[in-house]
Amino acid sequence: MSDIPANLTWERAAPPEATGPGPWIELAFGDNDLVYIRETSDPETVVTTTRKKWDAFVLGVQAGEFDHFVEGLEGVEDGSP
């Protein structure tokens, strides 16, 4: 995708003890308050959002607003995959 800056610093959202290629989510914070999101398994597909929307999403996750999406999934309670 040509409108993705080449100089982004991607940060992998994975547990510190994680090994292997994932797939993991990676984030990069760019100019103009843009946040870039991609998966390690498909790095050419990049989604963008604003910093304000990203911060609102993070606050929602911290508040448990999305917990219902993972209810009943194995390993969610203890953080294991």
VMD Tcl script that draws the C-alpha trace (Angstrom):
set ca {
  {0.00 0.00 0.00}
  {1.70 3.19 -1.15}
  {0.23 5.58 1.43}
  {1.81 3.73 4.37}
  {4.96 5.56 5.47}
  {8.11 3.49 5.01}
  {9.74 4.81 8.19}
  {7.21 3.45 10.71}
  {8.48 1.62 13.77}
  {6.27 -1.43 14.26}
  {5.67 -2.73 17.78}
  {4.49 -6.30 18.22}
  {1.63 -6.82 20.67}
  {2.69 -10.18 22.06}
  {3.43 -11.50 25.53}
  {7.11 -11.14 26.47}
  {7.54 -14.92 26.61}
  {5.98 -15.44 23.17}
  {8.07 -17.30 20.62}
  {7.55 -17.97 16.97}
  {6.06 -15.93 14.18}
  {2.58 -15.57 15.65}
  {0.45 -14.34 13.97}
  {0.61 -11.25 16.13}
  {-0.85 -7.79 15.84}
  {1.65 -5.01 15.20}
  {1.11 -1.28 15.79}
  {2.89 1.80 14.55}
  {2.21 5.38 15.51}
  {2.71 7.83 12.68}
  {2.41 11.50 11.87}
  {-0.89 13.38 12.08}
  {-2.03 11.21 15.02}
  {-2.49 8.15 12.81}
  {-2.22 4.61 14.16}
  {-1.34 1.78 11.77}
  {-2.36 -1.81 12.56}
  {-1.36 -5.03 10.80}
  {-0.93 -8.77 11.36}
  {2.47 -10.38 11.13}
  {0.99 -13.05 8.85}
  {-0.18 -10.40 6.34}
  {2.04 -7.32 6.73}
  {0.92 -5.78 3.44}
  {-2.64 -5.33 4.73}
  {-2.64 -2.30 7.01}
  {-5.59 -0.67 8.75}
  {-5.40 2.90 10.00}
  {-7.26 4.77 12.68}
  {-6.72 7.93 14.66}
  {-4.92 8.15 17.97}
  {-8.11 9.40 19.65}
  {-10.09 6.35 18.45}
  {-7.24 3.99 19.38}
  {-7.06 5.45 22.89}
  {-10.85 5.05 23.26}
  {-10.56 1.41 22.16}
  {-7.77 0.72 24.66}
  {-9.81 2.28 27.47}
  {-12.76 0.07 26.46}
  {-10.59 -3.04 26.58}
  {-9.26 -2.07 30.00}
  {-12.82 -1.50 31.22}
  {-13.92 -4.96 30.03}
  {-16.31 -3.65 27.38}
  {-15.30 -6.39 24.93}
  {-15.05 -9.35 27.31}
  {-18.26 -10.86 25.95}
  {-16.45 -11.58 22.67}
  {-14.18 -14.11 24.36}
  {-16.51 -15.69 26.92}
  {-16.13 -19.44 26.88}
  {-12.94 -19.49 24.81}
  {-10.29 -21.84 26.13}
  {-7.27 -20.18 27.76}
  {-8.72 -16.68 27.95}
  {-8.90 -16.56 31.73}
  {-5.23 -17.40 32.26}
  {-3.88 -15.57 29.22}
  {-2.64 -18.69 27.43}
  {-3.26 -19.14 23.68}
}
mol new
graphics top color blue
foreach p $ca { graphics top sphere $p radius 0.5 }
foreach p [lrange $ca 0 end-1] q [lrange $ca 1 end] { graphics top cylinder $p $q radius 0.2 }
display resetview
